[in-house]
Amino acid sequence: MSYPIQFILYVSDQARSSAFYQSILRRKPDLDVPGMTEFNLTDTCKLGLMPNKGIARIIGDQLPHPDTGNGIPRCELYFYVKDVQEMFAHGLQLGISIISPVSDRDWGDRVCYFADPDGHVIAFAEKLQV
């Protein structure tokens, strides 16, 4: 049996991050309740948004409070898309913080990079034609 994978980002403001991801992903969340927003990216992969204060209650004093990492890149979401140039234009239209415009990378992808409101890195990529 195959179980879904869920990646959860810790965010300072769940409503703000939910609105951000709805805009960039062009879809409504599949779950949006206090303490968790989820986007089904595929049949087996979800993106979750959990408020910093929610995970802080779980981790207690075992790890630093997530608020201390706001604005520090802590992960990268790497999305393959059909048209990276169109996704870059969409991000520009939304006024999202640009890290890097569309560029060909030596690993064989054409990629652009943005930052979400908490400083998580978001990449949109397409394979270069060989």
Secondary structure, 3 states (H helix, E strand, C coil): CCCCEEEEEEECCHHHHHHHHHHHHCCCCCEEECCEEEEEEECCEEEEEEEHHHHHHHHCCCCCCHHHHCCCCCCEEEEECCCHHHHHHHHHHHCCEEEEEEEECCCCEEEEEEECCCCCEEEEEEECCC
